[in-house]
Amino acid sequence: MILKEAEITAAVCEGIMLAGSHSLDAFFHCLVAVAKDFGADFAKHFSTAIHALSVCLEKISELEASNIESAFCCIASICVILRRSRRISV
């Protein structure tokens, strides 16, 4: 997986940016799972992930509270993972 981490992250982030509101939770969970798998190495993909989340939330015309909550939970989970890896200070 380490050899393909950029491709995996890009695929999940692309899915987030293109997803409809009905499948966002699944993509958010995938992104957190990828971050857990990569651990400290996910730090170099953090800005890509945040960009994907913001693009996704901007595109949804009727944003549901659950989508916003899921996005923030995703960001928080990734920050906790990176903080625990002591790679970044959040």
C-alpha positions as CSV (number, residue, x, y, z in Angstrom):
1,M,0.0,0.0,0.0
2,I,2.8,2.4,0.8
3,L,4.0,2.3,-2.8
4,K,0.5,3.4,-4.0
5,E,-0.4,5.8,-1.2
6,A,-0.7,8.9,-3.4
7,E,-2.9,7.0,-5.9
8,I,-5.1,5.7,-3.1
9,T,-5.5,9.1,-1.4
10,A,-6.2,10.7,-4.8
11,A,-8.9,8.2,-5.6
12,V,-10.7,8.6,-2.3
13,C,-10.4,12.4,-2.5
14,E,-11.7,12.4,-6.0
15,G,-14.6,10.2,-4.9
16,I,-15.4,12.8,-2.1
17,M,-15.4,15.7,-4.6
18,L,-17.7,13.9,-7.0
19,A,-19.9,12.1,-4.5
20,G,-23.5,12.9,-3.9
21,S,-24.8,13.6,-0.4
22,H,-26.1,10.0,-0.1
23,S,-22.6,8.5,-0.3
24,L,-20.5,11.1,1.5
25,D,-20.4,9.2,4.9
26,A,-18.9,6.2,3.2
27,F,-16.2,8.3,1.5
28,F,-15.4,10.1,4.7
29,H,-15.0,6.8,6.5
30,C,-12.7,5.6,3.7
31,L,-10.6,8.7,4.1
32,V,-10.2,8.2,7.8
33,A,-9.4,4.5,7.2
34,V,-6.7,5.5,4.7
35,A,-5.3,8.0,7.2
36,K,-5.2,5.3,9.9
37,D,-3.4,2.9,7.6
38,F,-0.8,5.5,6.5
39,G,-0.3,6.9,10.0
40,A,2.3,9.7,10.0
41,D,2.8,9.4,6.3
42,F,-0.7,10.8,5.7
43,A,0.6,14.2,6.8
44,K,1.8,14.9,3.2
45,H,-1.8,14.2,2.0
46,F,-3.5,16.3,4.6
47,S,-3.9,19.4,2.5
48,T,-5.3,17.3,-0.4
49,A,-7.9,15.8,1.9
50,I,-9.0,19.1,3.3
51,H,-9.3,20.6,-0.2
52,A,-11.4,17.6,-1.2
53,L,-13.7,18.0,1.8
54,S,-14.1,21.7,1.2
55,V,-14.9,21.3,-2.6
56,C,-17.4,18.6,-1.7
57,L,-19.2,20.7,0.8
58,E,-19.3,23.7,-1.5
59,K,-20.8,21.7,-4.4
60,I,-23.7,20.3,-2.5
61,S,-26.6,22.6,-3.0
62,E,-28.8,21.3,-0.2
63,L,-26.3,20.7,2.5
64,E,-27.7,18.5,5.3
65,A,-26.5,19.0,8.9
66,S,-25.4,15.3,8.9
67,N,-23.0,16.0,5.9
68,I,-21.4,18.9,7.7
69,E,-21.1,16.9,10.9
70,S,-19.6,14.0,9.1
71,A,-17.1,16.2,7.4
72,F,-16.0,17.8,10.6
73,C,-15.8,14.4,12.3
74,C,-13.6,13.2,9.4
75,I,-11.3,16.2,9.8
76,A,-11.1,15.8,13.6
77,S,-10.4,12.0,13.2
78,I,-7.5,12.7,10.8
79,C,-6.1,15.4,13.0
80,V,-6.2,13.0,16.0
81,I,-4.4,10.3,13.9
82,L,-1.7,12.7,12.8
83,R,-1.3,14.2,16.3
84,R,-0.9,10.8,17.8
85,S,1.7,10.0,15.2
86,R,3.5,13.2,16.5
87,R,4.1,14.3,12.9
88,I,2.2,17.5,13.1
89,S,0.9,19.7,15.9
90,V,-2.7,20.5,15.4
